[in-house]
């Protein structure tokens, strides 16, 4: 059965997610995913109905994107990325071997094409990843629209999310990777996110997160 919820591509190199397009993608390419938030460590891959819990997470950089609290669901914010020329962020790349794993991963990420109220969009970043892969390789990540720079100002950090990401990154990655994470849009906890948003105009952030 074809699964696709219409959503016109609006981002550069956006991939239109549907079951048929995923099957075509895997027939033509070796598929990799770039993770920059909760996909930075093995525990973040658990609970997504995937065949594999990925532990082969290779550190690399993604160019021309900016990390921040751009992912929005309701009033809560999460890590997201927005295309920003000249900026970069660190993250990890891993090989997705099964079309079903790609489908369930993107389903769990609430991407356009699989969720009616989605906020993330899948984009091809193959040419902006600082890693050597095969000619068949394609690298995807989930990104946000530029309008989220404004929308995030009325959001609050998802409860416990940023603390959990920071705890797991420190447990899995080197100190050098963690330092680079902070330099490229990472936060230690939800309090830092609230201060970040307040500096950008949100003076009404309340509650404990």
C-alpha positions in Angstrom: 0.0 0.0 0.0 1.3 3.4 -0.9 1.9 5.7 2.0 2.2 9.4 1.3 0.6 12.5 2.7 0.9 15.3 0.2 3.4 18.0 1.0 4.9 20.1 -1.8 8.7 20.2 -1.6 9.8 23.7 -0.6 13.4 23.3 0.5 16.5 23.0 -1.7 17.2 19.3 -2.6 14.1 18.2 -0.7 13.3 14.5 -1.1 9.6 13.7 -1.5 9.0 10.9 1.1 6.6 8.1 0.1 6.8 4.4 0.2 7.4 4.1 -3.6 10.1 6.8 -3.6 11.9 5.1 -0.7 11.9 1.8 -2.6 13.3 3.6 -5.7 15.9 5.3 -3.6 17.3 2.1 -2.2 17.4 0.4 -5.6 19.7 3.2 -6.9 21.7 4.2 -3.9 23.5 3.3 -0.8 21.5 5.3 1.7 23.0 7.2 4.7 21.5 9.5 7.2 23.1 12.4 9.0 22.0 12.8 12.6 22.6 16.0 14.7 20.4 15.7 17.8 18.9 12.5 19.4 20.5 10.4 16.5 24.0 11.3 17.7 24.1 8.2 20.0 22.9 4.6 19.8 20.1 5.0 22.5 18.5 7.6 20.2 17.9 4.9 17.6 16.0 2.7 19.9 12.2 2.5 20.0 11.7 3.4 16.3 10.7 -0.1 15.1 13.9 -0.4 13.1 15.7 -3.7 12.5 19.0 -2.3 13.6 20.0 -0.1 16.5 22.8 1.8 14.9 26.1 1.9 16.7 28.4 2.6 13.7 27.9 6.4 13.9 30.7 8.2 12.1 31.5 11.8 13.2 31.5 14.4 10.4 30.4 17.9 9.6 27.5 19.2 7.5 28.2 22.5 5.7 25.8 25.3 4.9 23.3 24.4 7.7 22.7 25.8 11.2 21.6 23.8 14.2 19.2 25.3 16.8 15.8 24.7 18.5 14.1 24.9 15.1 12.1 21.6 15.3 8.6 22.4 16.5 5.8 20.2 17.6 2.9 22.0 19.3 4.5 24.4 21.7 7.6 22.3 22.2 10.9 22.7 20.4 13.6 20.2 19.5 16.9 20.3 17.6 16.5 21.1 14.0 18.6 22.6 11.2 18.0 25.4 8.7 20.0 26.0 5.6 22.4 28.9 6.3 25.2 29.6 3.8 28.6 29.6 5.4 27.6 27.9 8.7 28.2 24.3 9.7 27.5 21.8 12.4 29.0 18.5 13.5 27.0 15.3 13.7 27.2 11.6 12.6 26.6 9.6 9.5 25.3 6.0 9.4 24.4 3.5 6.7 20.7 2.6 6.5 20.6 -0.9 4.9 16.8 -1.6 4.8 14.0 0.5 3.2 11.8 -0.4 6.1 14.3 1.1 8.5 14.4 4.3 6.6 10.6 4.4 6.5 10.2 3.9 10.3 13.0 6.3 11.1 11.4 9.1 9.1 8.0 8.1 10.5 9.4 8.6 14.0 10.9 12.0 12.9 7.5 13.3 11.9 8.5 14.2 8.3 6.4 15.8 5.6 5.0 13.0 3.5 4.3 10.7 6.4 2.6 13.0 8.9 -0.2 15.5 8.2 1.1 17.8 10.9 4.8 17.3 10.2 7.5 19.9 10.8 10.6 18.3 9.4 11.4 17.8 5.8 13.9 15.3 4.3 16.7 16.9 2.3 19.6 15.4 0.3 22.9 16.8 1.7 25.3 14.4 -0.1 27.3 17.3 -1.5 27.6 19.1 1.8 28.9 16.3 4.0 32.6 16.3 4.8 33.1 12.5 4.4 34.2 10.3 1.5 31.6 7.8 0.5 31.0 5.6 -2.6 29.6 7.0 -5.8 26.3 5.2 -5.1 26.0 6.9 -1.7 23.3 9.5 -0.9 23.0 11.2 2.4 19.7 12.5 3.8 18.9 14.5 6.9 15.8 16.2 8.3 15.6 20.0 8.1 13.2 22.9 8.8 11.9 25.8 6.9 13.4 29.3 7.6 10.1 30.5 9.0 10.9 28.4 12.1 13.4 31.0 13.2 10.4 33.1 14.0 8.0 30.4 15.1 10.5 29.0 17.7 10.2 32.3 19.6 6.8 31.3 21.0 7.9 27.8 21.9 9.4 26.1 25.0 12.1 23.4 25.2 10.7 19.9 25.1 10.7 18.6 28.7 13.9 16.8 29.5 14.9 16.5 25.8 18.0 18.7 25.7 19.3 17.3 29.0 18.9 13.8 27.7 20.7 14.6 24.4 23.6 16.2 26.3 23.9 13.3 28.8 24.0 10.7 26.0 26.4 12.6 23.8 28.9 12.9 26.6 28.6 9.2 27.3 29.3 8.2 23.7 31.5 10.8 22.0 34.9 12.3 22.6 35.5 15.6 24.5 36.5 17.2 21.2 33.2 16.2 19.6 31.2 17.5 22.5 33.1 20.8 22.4 32.4 21.2 18.7 28.7 20.4 19.4 28.5 23.4 21.7 30.3 25.6 19.2 27.8 24.6 16.4 24.4 25.1 18.0 24.3 22.5 20.8 22.9 23.3 24.3 23.7 21.8 27.7 20.1 21.9 28.9 16.7 23.4 28.5 17.6 26.5 30.6 20.2 27.4 27.9 17.6 27.1 25.2 15.2 29.4 27.1 18.0 32.0 27.5 18.8 31.6 23.8 15.1 32.2 22.8 14.8 35.1 25.2 17.8 36.9 23.7 16.0 36.6 20.3 12.8 38.2 21.5 10.8 35.7 23.5 10.2 37.3 26.9 7.3 35.1 27.9 8.9 31.7 28.4 7.7 30.1 31.6 7.5 26.7 33.1 10.1 24.1 34.0 11.7 22.1 31.2 
